[in-house]
Amino acid sequence: MRSCIYCGRELEKGEVCNCPQSVARRNAKKSAEENTQTNEKYTNPYKTETSYKTGYAGKESRFERAKTRYKTKKAAKKTAAKKASNINPKGFIRNLFSYIVTFLKSPTDKISNPGTLGKGTILMIAAIQGIVLWLCMFFILRGGSVGPFKLIASLMSFNGIEGYKLVSTILLIIISGAVSGIILFILYAGIFYLINRFIMRNSAAFWDFSIRLISAWIPFTVICAIGAILSMLSPIVLLVFILCGAASVCVLTYEALKIEWISQSPGKVIYTMLLGYFIFFNIVCHLLLI
């Protein structure tokens, strides 16, 4: 069975891959063939050729062909990003929920061919991940989650000022978690993007490269959300859920990088991934100590 040389997805007989790299490559090939046909149709019955070359006379240089391919790829990526961003606001949450459910059903298959996600969707997933993680850490430090009855009692001021302090604290944690989740993801994806660009010598755009990395955090977010609910029984349960979610992130990040760096050996991929984690956790630990 054939497989895509860019994303690694297995293809049926006669099937073509729809990943951004394959689409850009087919568009570039089609544009080059059209330019060749145009040049072949042009004739000069008066034999007035000179050393001056235009877009219709003479053959394109290697530099011009490379420039044409670059523009074609850039236009294809821009079109794909525009289609991804033109999502009906009413259906945005539904589309996001559908993507998450599909990913949870088959994470390893979906991460090999995640499709196209817009910048807004990527940042939304990062914000949700940050909110859930920050709430989990708050519940662990507090010794247990805030039950729904206690939260309602606080909103109804049954607990006095302490109730309002609890509600305001949770709201601040939600806002802080959303902002921190976006910042941490940009840092996380940025480190691996720089490794991809300068060590692996791949020229993928940042947001295209980030699609698989943000998808790798989806199971972690869902696991932490379940743990936050069950932490009413014991904070230790929540801590175990967070550790299990962290393990899923490592596995799926390796699968994502293995597809992005498909030309590299598995050993090089895993050691390069560890280098990225080393840099990421060093920066995070220094931020915590400030």
VENSUL-V531010 format. One record per pair of residues at least 24 apart in sequence whose C-alpha atoms are under 10 Angstrom apart, sorted by the first residue. I is the first residue (numbers start at 1). GAP is how many residues later the second one is. Records with the same first field share a line. If there is no record, write none. Layout:
# VENSUL-V531010
I->GAP + GAP
This chain:
# VENSUL-V531010
5->254 + 257 + 258
6->253 + 254 + 255 + 256 + 257
7->104 + 105 + 106 + 107 + 249 + 251 + 252 + 253 + 254 + 255
8->104 + 105 + 250 + 251 + 252 + 254
9->100 + 101 + 102 + 103 + 104 + 250
10->99 + 102 + 103
17->96
18->95 + 97 + 98
19->93 + 94 + 95 + 96 + 97
20->53 + 56 + 57 + 60 + 61 + 95 + 96 + 184 + 188
21->52 + 55 + 56 + 183 + 187
22->51
23->50 + 53 + 54 + 57
24->45 + 46 + 48 + 49 + 50 + 51 + 52 + 53 + 56
25->44 + 47 + 48 + 51
26->46 + 47 + 50
27->42 + 45 + 46 + 48 + 49
28->37 + 38 + 40 + 41 + 42 + 43 + 44 + 45 + 46 + 47 + 48
29->40 + 43
30->39 + 42
31->37 + 38 + 41
32->33 + 36 + 37 + 40
35->25 + 30 + 33
36->24
74->131
77->128 + 131
80->36 + 37 + 38
81->35 + 36 + 37 + 38 + 126 + 127
82->36
83->33 + 34 + 35
84->31 + 32 + 33 + 34 + 35 + 36 + 37
85->31 + 32 + 33 + 34 + 35 + 36
86->32
87->31 + 33 + 34
92->28 + 29
93->28 + 31
95->26
96->25 + 26 + 28 + 29
99->116 + 119
100->25 + 115 + 118 + 119 + 122
101->117 + 118
103->112 + 113 + 115 + 116
104->111 + 114 + 115 + 118
107->108 + 109 + 111 + 112 + 141 + 145 + 148
108->108 + 143 + 144 + 147 + 148
109->146
110->102 + 105 + 106 + 146
111->100 + 101 + 102 + 103 + 104 + 105 + 141 + 142 + 144 + 145 + 146 + 148
112->100 + 140 + 143 + 144 + 145 + 146 + 147 + 148
113->98 + 99 + 143 + 146
114->97 + 98 + 101 + 142
115->93 + 96 + 97
116->91 + 92 + 95 + 96
117->90 + 91 + 93 + 94 + 95 + 97 + 98
118->89 + 90 + 93
119->88 + 89 + 91 + 92
121->90 + 93
122->60 + 63 + 85 + 88 + 89 + 90 + 91 + 92 + 93
123->55 + 56 + 58 + 59 + 60 + 62 + 63 + 91
124->54 + 57 + 58
125->53 + 56 + 57 + 60 + 89 + 90 + 92 + 93 + 96
126->51 + 52 + 53 + 54 + 55 + 56 + 57 + 58 + 59 + 60 + 88 + 89 + 91 + 92 + 95
127->47 + 48 + 49 + 50 + 51 + 52 + 53 + 54 + 55 + 56 + 57 + 58
128->46 + 49 + 50 + 51 + 53 + 54 + 90 + 93 + 94
129->48 + 49 + 51 + 52 + 53 + 56 + 85 + 88 + 89 + 90 + 91 + 92 + 93 + 95 + 96
130->43 + 44 + 45 + 46 + 47 + 48 + 49 + 50 + 51 + 52 + 53 + 54 + 55 + 91
131->42 + 43 + 44 + 45 + 46 + 47 + 48 + 49 + 50 + 51 + 90 + 94
132->41 + 42 + 45 + 46 + 49 + 88 + 89 + 90 + 91 + 92 + 93 + 94 + 95 + 96
133->40 + 41 + 44 + 45 + 47 + 48 + 87 + 88 + 91 + 92 + 95 + 109
134->36 + 39 + 40 + 41 + 42 + 43 + 44 + 46 + 47
135->35 + 36 + 38 + 39 + 41 + 42 + 89 + 90 + 93
136->88 + 89 + 91 + 92 + 93 + 95 + 99 + 102 + 103 + 105 + 106
137->36 + 91 + 98 + 101 + 102 + 105
138->31 + 32 + 35 + 90
139->89 + 92 + 93 + 95 + 96 + 99 + 100
140->88 + 91 + 94 + 95 + 96 + 97 + 98 + 99
141->94
142->93
143->88 + 89 + 91 + 92 + 93
144->84 + 85 + 86 + 87 + 88 + 89 + 90 + 91 + 92 + 93 + 94
145->82 + 83 + 84 + 85 + 86 + 87 + 88 + 89 + 90 + 93
146->24 + 82 + 83 + 85 + 86
147->82 + 84 + 85
184->96 + 100
185->25 + 28 + 29 + 32
186->24 + 28
187->93 + 96 + 97
188->25 + 26 + 88 + 89 + 91 + 92 + 93 + 96
189->24 + 25 + 87 + 91
190->86 + 90
191->84 + 85 + 86 + 88 + 89
192->65 + 80 + 81 + 83 + 84 + 85 + 87 + 88
193->83
194->82
195->77 + 78 + 80 + 81
196->61 + 64 + 65 + 76
199->73
200->60 + 61 + 63 + 64 + 69 + 72
201->60
202->58 + 59
204->56
209->47 + 48 + 51
210->46
211->45
212->40 + 41 + 43 + 44 + 45 + 47 + 48
213->36 + 39 + 40 + 41 + 42 + 43 + 44
214->35 + 39 + 42
215->34 + 37 + 38 + 41
216->32 + 33 + 34 + 35 + 36 + 37 + 38 + 39 + 40
217->28 + 29 + 31 + 32 + 33 + 35 + 36
218->27 + 30 + 31 + 34
219->25 + 26 + 27 + 29 + 30 + 33
220->24 + 25 + 26 + 27 + 28 + 29
221->24 + 25 + 28
223->25
250->24 + 27
